[in-house]
Amino acid sequence: MPAVAPQPVQLNCPACGTPFRTAVYTLIDVSQQPELKQALLSGQLNMAVCPNCQTASMLGAPIFYHDAAKQLCLVYFPQEMNSSPTDQERFVGDATTFVMQSLPANAPRAHLLNPRRFLTLPSLLDAILEGDGISREMLEAQRRRVDLISELAGALATGSGFSDLVNAHRTELNEEFFATLNAFIGATPPNQADSRMLLEAVRDHLAEELGGLDGSAAEDAELAEVIARLASVPEEELEETVAQLRGYIDYDFFEVWTQQIEAPELAGDTAEVERLVARRTRVLEIVEDLDRQAHEMFEAGSQVLQTVLSAEDPLAALHSNAELVNEAFLMVLSANVGAAQRAGNENAVALLDRLAEEAVTIIQNRLSPQERFINELMLADTPQEATKLLRKNVAMINPDFVKQLNALADQEEKRNNKAASDRLRQLARESGAMLF
């Protein structure tokens, strides 16, 4: 599944009225874009900062959160959006379809069929953190730090009350606070540079107020940990690791790594210096390649959609370009559906929804009959329903089918996904019994 691009939106600053463009994320898939999870938890996701007056405001947008490893699917609709039940179901249905089609053929899907829904953003964040094993007390302490960061940013943006806040909360401005602030800064998406600058300004002003305590040591320690991991990971795992840590890799990251390479303690170890320089160069190449691929895929998907929509018969044009219909096209299509919904263009929404249904069908048709049947079995609500499907499709069952089920079960065992592995083993046993 490619990285999901944000949806561009046009805003007017609520403070000064300045019009500006920003971006909104509505789909967060942790396995593909872990940096979005950190941005969400740190309060930086969908945060818009006015380029004129620096006023920060949170954009109200629905969120579809998916963590395949934890089989966690969560949905949040801001109450201020007043979304109708029909709009909500359309959003959830589109996001679910997109994620399902992007998963590997043998990946568990049952958790996507009944997502947990939340009326408030804090309750969504609690569910995510509780899934990570973080206690309620830790959540409350973190929330107080987040609230204080928000208050400080607001005071700095308006130019009023910053020093008073610092004095009132001086005992709370400790290492844990600065670690949280630095995490906020590091998790700020690249397209929210204004928000990052505001948070960095908060850190700089705190350094002045507190006599140099700015949390930079915590930030450097975090970067050092990331660098150490990238420096030591085996070459065959490097690309995957860079993709996982992409949110940490920026100009500061390479600057700190260069400082480490040029440190006096490495001056006499020419071989190690050369190795680290080569690895740093390779990481940069991978990052540039990942960014280029994401951009090219999004641009390609946009071009296909433009071709389809400009045709007299969009559905016919879609099928004429079936070989170009892929996950990138679905991503662009989903972004356009959201934009049409916000604009209230019901005709466009209906057409785009129809195109999405056809696109999913086109992608499904590329799967082998066995792959489609296994997907159907794994999506069955109960083992009994799966057994019924097997009995209705006896012609699909042969030794190769049983072998594929056992191979998929082996893969799930290696991933520690016991539920999926057990389900596949049971299907393999039942299928095997039908051969005799």
C-alpha positions in Angstrom: 0.0 0.0 0.0 1.5 3.4 -1.0 1.7 6.3 1.4 -1.7 8.1 1.5 -1.3 11.7 0.5 -3.2 14.5 2.4 -6.1 16.3 0.9 -5.4 20.0 0.1 -8.0 22.5 1.6 -8.4 26.2 1.4 -8.9 28.1 4.6 -9.4 31.6 6.0 -7.5 32.3 9.2 -10.1 32.7 12.1 -7.9 35.4 13.6 -6.8 37.7 10.8 -8.8 36.4 7.8 -5.8 35.6 5.7 -6.6 32.9 3.1 -4.1 30.0 2.8 -3.9 26.4 1.8 -3.1 23.5 4.0 -3.5 19.7 4.1 -5.8 17.3 5.9 -5.2 13.6 6.7 -8.3 11.4 7.1 -6.8 7.9 6.7 -4.0 6.7 9.0 -2.6 3.3 8.3 0.1 2.7 11.0 1.9 0.0 9.1 2.5 2.3 6.1 2.9 5.7 7.7 3.8 5.4 11.4 4.8 9.0 11.5 1.1 9.9 11.1 0.3 8.0 14.3 2.9 10.1 16.2 1.5 13.3 14.7 -2.0 12.3 15.8 -0.9 11.5 19.3 1.1 14.7 19.6 -1.7 16.9 18.4 0.0 17.9 15.3 -2.1 16.1 12.7 -4.4 18.4 10.8 -3.0 21.4 12.6 -3.1 24.6 10.5 -0.9 27.6 11.2 -1.7 30.9 9.6 1.4 32.1 7.6 0.5 35.7 8.4 -0.3 35.8 12.2 0.9 32.3 13.2 -2.4 31.5 14.8 -2.7 27.7 15.1 -6.1 25.9 14.8 -7.1 22.3 14.6 -9.0 21.3 11.5 -12.2 19.3 12.1 -11.9 16.2 9.9 -13.0 12.6 10.2 -10.3 10.0 11.0 -10.1 6.4 10.0 -7.3 4.8 12.0 -6.0 1.3 11.2 -3.2 -0.7 12.9 -3.0 -4.1 11.2 -0.4 -5.5 13.7 -2.8 -4.9 16.6 -6.0 -5.6 14.5 -7.2 -2.2 15.6 -9.7 -0.2 13.5 -11.0 3.1 15.0 -13.2 5.9 13.5 -13.7 9.4 14.7 -16.2 12.0 13.5 -15.9 15.6 14.9 -19.3 16.6 16.3 -18.9 20.1 14.8 -19.0 18.6 11.3 -22.7 17.5 11.8 -22.1 14.6 9.4 -25.2 12.7 8.4 -25.3 9.0 9.1 -25.2 8.5 5.3 -22.1 10.6 4.9 -20.4 8.8 7.8 -21.2 5.3 6.4 -19.9 6.4 3.0 -16.6 7.6 4.5 -16.2 4.4 6.6 -17.1 2.2 3.7 -14.7 3.9 1.3 -11.8 3.8 3.8 -12.6 0.2 4.7 -12.6 -0.8 1.1 -9.4 1.0 0.3 -7.6 -0.6 3.3 -8.9 -4.1 2.6 -7.8 -4.0 -1.0 -4.4 -2.8 0.1 -3.8 -5.6 2.6 -1.9 -8.8 1.6 -4.1 -11.6 0.5 -3.7 -13.5 3.7 -3.9 -10.6 6.1 -6.7 -10.6 8.8 -9.6 -8.4 7.8 -12.4 -9.2 10.3 -11.5 -6.3 12.6 -12.2 -3.9 9.7 -15.8 -4.9 9.4 -16.8 -3.5 12.8 -14.6 -0.5 13.6 -14.9 1.2 17.0 -16.4 4.7 16.8 -15.6 7.7 19.0 -17.4 10.9 19.6 -14.3 12.8 20.9 -10.7 13.0 19.9 -9.3 12.3 23.4 -11.3 9.1 23.6 -9.8 8.0 20.3 -6.3 8.8 21.5 -6.9 6.9 24.7 -7.8 3.8 22.7 -4.7 4.1 20.6 -2.4 4.5 23.6 -4.2 1.8 25.7 -3.5 -0.5 22.7 0.2 0.3 23.2 0.0 -0.7 26.8 0.1 2.8 28.3 -1.7 3.2 31.7 -4.5 5.7 32.5 -2.2 7.6 34.8 0.4 7.9 32.1 -2.3 9.2 29.7 -3.4 11.8 32.1 0.1 13.1 32.7 0.8 13.2 29.0 -2.5 15.0 28.4 -1.5 17.7 30.9 1.8 18.2 29.1 0.0 18.4 25.7 -2.5 21.0 27.1 0.4 23.1 28.4 2.2 22.9 25.0 -1.0 24.1 23.4 -1.4 27.0 25.8 2.2 28.1 25.4 1.9 28.0 21.6 -1.3 30.0 21.7 0.3 32.6 24.0 3.3 32.9 21.9 1.2 33.2 18.7 -0.9 36.0 20.2 2.1 37.7 21.9 0.4 37.7 25.3 0.8 35.8 28.6 3.8 33.5 27.6 6.0 34.5 30.6 3.1 34.3 33.0 2.4 30.7 31.8 6.1 29.8 32.3 6.1 31.1 35.8 2.8 29.4 36.7 4.0 26.0 35.4 7.7 26.2 36.1 7.8 23.0 38.0 6.1 21.1 35.2 8.7 22.2 32.6 10.9 19.2 33.2 12.7 16.7 31.0 9.5 14.8 30.4 7.8 18.0 29.2 10.7 18.8 26.8 10.7 15.2 25.5 7.0 15.6 24.7 7.6 19.0 23.0 10.5 17.6 21.0 8.3 14.6 20.0 5.7 17.1 18.8 8.3 18.9 16.7 9.7 15.7 15.2 6.2 14.4 14.4 5.0 17.5 12.6 4.4 16.5 8.9 6.6 18.1 6.3 3.6 20.0 4.8 3.0 21.8 8.1 6.2 23.8 8.3 4.5 26.7 9.9 3.3 24.6 12.8 6.8 23.2 13.3 8.3 26.7 13.3 5.8 27.8 16.0 6.7 24.8 18.2 10.4 25.4 17.7 9.8 29.0 18.7 8.1 27.8 21.9 11.1 25.7 22.7 13.5 28.6 22.0 11.5 31.0 24.1 11.4 28.5 27.0 15.2 28.2 26.7 15.4 32.0 27.3 12.9 32.0 30.1 14.5 29.0 31.9 18.1 29.8 31.4 19.0 27.3 28.7 16.9 24.3 29.6 15.4 23.5 26.1 15.2 19.8 26.0 17.8 19.6 23.3 19.6 16.7 25.1 16.4 14.6 24.9 16.0 15.4 21.2 19.6 14.6 20.5 19.3 11.3 22.4 16.3 10.3 20.3 18.1 11.2 17.1 21.1 9.3 18.2 19.0 6.2 18.8 17.5 6.4 15.3 21.0 6.9 13.8 22.4 4.0 15.7 19.6 1.8 14.4 20.1 2.8 10.8 23.9 2.5 11.1 23.7 -1.1 12.4 20.7 -2.6 10.6 21.7 -5.2 8.0 21.7 -4.0 4.4 18.8 -6.2 3.4 16.6 -4.6 6.1 17.8 -1.0 5.5 15.1 0.1 3.0 12.2 -1.2 5.2 13.8 0.4 8.3 14.2 3.8 6.6 10.6 3.6 5.5 9.5 3.0 9.2 11.7 5.9 10.5 11.0 8.3 7.7 9.4 10.8 10.1 12.7 11.3 11.9 14.9 11.8 8.8 15.3 15.5 8.0 18.0 18.1 7.8 18.6 18.0 11.6 18.9 14.2 11.4 21.8 14.3 8.8 23.4 17.2 10.7 23.6 15.2 13.9 24.9 12.1 12.0 27.6 14.2 10.4 28.6 15.5 13.8 28.9 11.9 15.1 31.0 10.8 12.1 33.3 13.8 12.7 33.6 13.3 16.4 37.2 13.0 17.8 36.8 9.5 19.0 36.4 8.2 15.5 39.3 10.2 14.1 41.6 7.2 14.1 39.1 4.6 12.8 39.2 5.2 9.1 37.3 2.0 8.2 34.4 2.9 10.5 34.2 6.5 9.3 34.1 5.3 5.7 31.4 2.7 6.6 29.2 5.3 8.3 29.6 7.8 5.5 28.6 5.2 3.0 25.6 4.2 5.1 24.6 7.8 5.5 24.7 8.3 1.8 22.7 5.2 1.2 20.0 6.3 3.7 19.8 9.6 1.8 19.4 7.8 -1.5 16.6 5.6 -0.1 14.8 8.6 1.4 14.9 10.5 -1.9 13.8 7.4 -3.8 10.8 6.8 -1.4 9.7 10.5 -1.7 10.1 10.3 -5.5 8.1 7.1 -5.7 5.3 8.5 -3.5 5.1 11.7 -5.7 5.2 9.8 -8.9 2.5 7.3 -7.8 0.2 10.2 -6.7 0.9 12.1 -9.9 0.2 9.0 -12.0 -3.0 8.3 -10.2 -4.1 11.9 -10.7 -3.4 11.7 -14.4 -5.5 8.6 -14.7 -8.4 10.1 -12.9 -8.2 13.3 -15.0 -8.3 11.1 -18.2 -11.3 9.2 -16.9 -13.3 12.2 -15.7 -12.7 14.1 -19.0 -14.1 11.3 -21.1 -17.7 11.3 -22.3 -18.2 8.0 -20.6 -16.1 7.9 -17.5 -16.9 4.2 -16.6 -15.9 3.1 -20.1 -12.7 5.2 -19.9 -11.9 3.5 -16.5 -12.1 0.1 -18.1 -10.1 1.3 -21.1 -7.3 2.2 -18.6 -7.8 -0.8 -16.4 -4.1 -1.6 -16.4 -3.4 1.7 -14.7 -6.0 1.2 -12.0 -4.0 0.5 -8.8 -3.8 1.6 -5.1 -2.4 5.0 -6.1 -5.5 5.6 -8.3 -7.8 4.6 -5.4 -5.9 6.9 -3.1 -6.4 9.9 -5.4 -10.0 8.9 -6.0 -10.7 8.8 -2.2 -9.2 12.3 -1.8 -11.4 13.6 -4.6 -14.5 12.0 -3.0 -13.7 13.8 0.2 -13.3 17.1 -1.6 -16.5 16.7 -3.4 -18.4 15.8 -0.2 -17.0 19.0 1.5 -18.1 21.1 -1.5 -21.6 19.6 -1.4 -21.3 18.4 -5.0 -23.6 15.4 -4.8 -23.4 14.6 -8.5 -19.6 14.4 -8.3 -19.7 12.3 -5.2 -22.1 9.8 -6.9 -19.9 9.5 -10.0 -16.7 9.1 -7.9 -18.3 6.5 -5.7 -19.4 4.6 -8.8 -15.8 4.8 -10.2 -14.5 3.6 -6.9 -16.7 0.5 -6.9 -15.6 -0.3 -10.5 -11.9 0.3 -9.6 -12.2 -2.2 -6.7 -13.8 -4.7 -9.0 -11.0 -4.3 -11.5 -8.3 -4.9 -8.9 -10.2 -7.9 -7.4 -10.4 -9.4 -10.9 -6.6 -9.5 -11.1 -6.5 -12.0 -8.2 -6.5 -15.6 -8.9 -9.7 -17.5 -8.2 -7.9 -19.2 -5.3 -6.8 -15.9 -3.8 -10.3 -14.5 -4.1 -11.8 -17.5 -2.5 -9.4 -17.5 0.4 -10.2 -13.8 1.0 -13.8 -14.6 1.1 -13.3 -17.4 3.6 -11.2 -15.2 5.9 -13.9 -12.5 5.7 -16.6 -14.9 6.8 -18.3 -13.7 10.0 -17.9 -17.1 11.8 -16.0 -20.4 11.2 -19.4 -22.0 10.5 -20.0 -19.5 7.7 -16.6 -20.3 6.3 -17.4 -24.0 6.4 -20.6 -23.4 4.5 -18.6 -21.6 1.8 -16.2 -24.5 1.5 -19.1 -26.9 1.0 -20.7 -24.7 -1.6 -17.4 -24.5 -3.5 -16.0 -28.0 -3.5 -14.8 -27.6 -7.0 -12.2 -25.0 -5.8 -10.7 -27.5 -3.3 -7.6 -29.5 -4.5 -4.2 -30.4 -3.0 -2.7 -27.1 -4.1 -5.5 -25.2 -2.4 -4.8 -27.0 0.9 -1.1 -26.5 0.5 -1.6 -22.7 0.0 -3.8 -22.5 3.2 -1.1 -24.2 5.2 1.6 -21.9 3.7 -0.4 -18.9 4.7 -0.9 -20.3 8.2 2.9 -20.7 8.5 3.3 -17.0 7.6 0.8 -15.9 10.2 2.5 -18.0 12.8 5.8 -16.2 12.1 3.9 -12.9 12.6 2.6 -14.1 15.9 -1.0 -13.8 14.5 -2.4 -16.8 16.3 -6.1 -16.1 15.4 -5.5 -16.0 11.7 -3.1 -18.9 11.8 -5.6 -21.1 13.7 -8.4 -20.1 11.2 -6.2 -21.0 8.2 -5.2 -24.3 9.8 -8.8 -25.2 10.4 -9.8 -24.3 6.8 -6.9 -26.5 5.6 -8.0 -29.4 7.7 -11.6 -29.1 6.5 -10.5 -28.7 2.9 -8.2 -31.7 3.2 -11.0 -33.8 4.6 -13.1 -32.9 1.5 -10.5 -34.4 -0.8 -11.3 -38.0 0.4 
